[in-house]
Amino acid sequence: MEIGPIIAQNRKKKGLSQIDVAKQLEKFDIHVGNAAVSSWEKGINTPTANQLLALCQILEINDIYTEFIGENPLDPFKNLTDDGITKVFDYIDLLEASGRYDKRKSKIIPLEGRIMKIALTSASAGTGNFLDDENFDEIEIFDPVPKKASFGVHIDGDSMEPRFKNQQLVWIEQTDNLDSGDIGLFFFNGMTYFKKFVKKETGTFLVSLNAKYKPMEVNEFSTFKIFGKLATD
């Protein structure tokens, strides 16, 4: 890689003298005379990394890789003509002029959490009084939470796999109106379950997504209550 001839070629293209380049280098806190610039161009000495980067900025060498090494495989302009490259820079000027994409003016928006109620016990350990306030803790959640979510509860076990994993936190919309096929939280015969609600002509069932668990039938002798359904939006 011959740095000197490339520096000289680009300097002359911009109509700058070696003295001009030395003066502009002072803006980068690089204090050298025109003799140093001459020695770089002749290959007697080599500029440091900082000096080379400053020279590239002064001489408007945008693609350092291509200029000093060869074709840059990551060059976004490599398949464009000079006219195409000009249009790209014109578009950049338009984006900057719009002010919409100026990172200097962009504001850092602090993350705002949402205070949510999280059940202190898992879905399989709850009781008929599961929805009492004393059974919940309030936690600030920064991850996305469905708008209709009333509270969160952790799943216990693998009965709703593969969609829901053991100890996964799910969000529940508190309601007692469910359609067949909805997934919800239920009180059934002394325990709280996170299951799929299915109504058929043959009866009402709480169904696991894991096929190894049999459906639980809700009949006239069951103690049954709907706490809510899975919040999805």
Residue pairs with C-beta under 8 A, 6 or more apart in sequence:
1 68
1 69
2 43
3 40
3 43
3 46
3 47
3 52
3 68
4 40
4 41
4 42
4 43
5 41
5 43
6 61
6 67
6 68
7 37
7 40
7 41
7 47
7 55
7 59
8 41
10 59
10 60
10 61
10 67
11 17
11 18
11 21
11 37
11 41
11 59
13 59
14 59
14 60
16 24
16 58
16 59
17 34
18 34
18 37
18 38
18 41
19 34
21 34
21 37
21 55
21 58
21 59
22 32
22 33
22 34
22 36
22 37
24 58
25 31
25 32
25 51
25 54
25 55
25 58
28 50
28 54
28 57
30 50
30 51
30 54
32 51
36 45
39 45
40 46
40 47
40 51
40 55
47 55
53 64
55 61
56 62
56 64
56 67
61 67
63 72
63 75
63 77
65 72
65 74
65 75
66 72
66 75
71 78
72 78
77 84
77 85
77 88
80 88
95 101
96 102
99 105
111 142
113 140
113 141
113 142
114 140
114 141
114 145
115 138
115 139
115 140
115 141
116 138
116 139
116 140
116 141
116 145
116 149
116 151
116 152
116 171
117 136
117 137
117 138
117 150
117 151
117 152
118 136
118 137
118 138
118 139
118 151
118 152
118 153
118 154
118 169
119 126
119 130
119 135
119 136
119 151
119 152
119 153
119 154
120 135
120 136
120 137
121 130
121 135
121 192
122 153
122 154
122 155
122 156
122 167
123 153
123 154
123 155
123 156
123 185
123 192
123 193
123 194
124 156
124 157
124 191
124 192
124 193
124 194
125 156
125 191
125 192
126 135
126 153
126 187
126 191
126 192
127 187
127 190
127 191
127 192
128 187
128 190
128 223
128 225
129 135
130 185
130 187
130 192
130 227
131 174
131 227
136 151
141 152
145 152
145 171
146 171
146 173
146 231
146 232
146 233
147 231
147 233
148 173
148 231
148 233
149 171
149 172
149 173
149 231
150 172
150 173
150 174
150 228
150 231
151 171
151 172
151 174
151 228
152 169
152 170
152 171
152 172
153 169
153 170
153 172
153 185
153 194
154 167
154 168
154 169
154 170
155 164
155 165
155 166
155 167
155 168
155 170
155 194
156 166
156 167
157 166
158 165
158 166
158 210
159 195
159 208
159 209
159 210
159 213
160 183
160 194
160 195
160 208
160 209
160 210
161 209
161 210
162 209
162 210
163 209
164 170
164 194
164 209
170 194
170 230
171 230
171 231
172 184
172 185
172 227
172 228
172 229
172 230
172 231
173 228
173 229
173 230
173 231
174 227
174 228
175 226
175 228
175 229
176 225
176 226
176 228
177 226
178 184
178 197
178 226
178 229
179 197
180 197
180 198
180 199
180 200
181 196
181 197
181 198
182 196
182 197
182 229
182 230
183 194
183 195
183 196
183 197
183 229
183 230
184 194
184 195
184 197
184 226
184 227
184 228
184 229
184 230
185 192
185 193
185 194
185 226
185 227
185 228
185 229
186 192
186 193
186 194
186 195
186 197
186 206
186 224
186 225
186 226
186 227
187 193
187 223
187 224
187 225
187 227
188 206
188 216
188 218
188 222
188 223
188 224
188 225
189 222
189 223
189 224
190 223
192 227
193 206
193 216
195 206
195 207
195 208
195 216
196 206
196 207
196 208
196 209
197 204
197 206
197 207
197 226
197 229
198 204
198 205
198 206
198 207
198 215
199 205
203 217
203 218
203 219
204 217
204 218
204 219
205 215
205 216
205 217
205 218
206 215
206 216
206 218
207 215
207 216
208 214
208 215
218 224
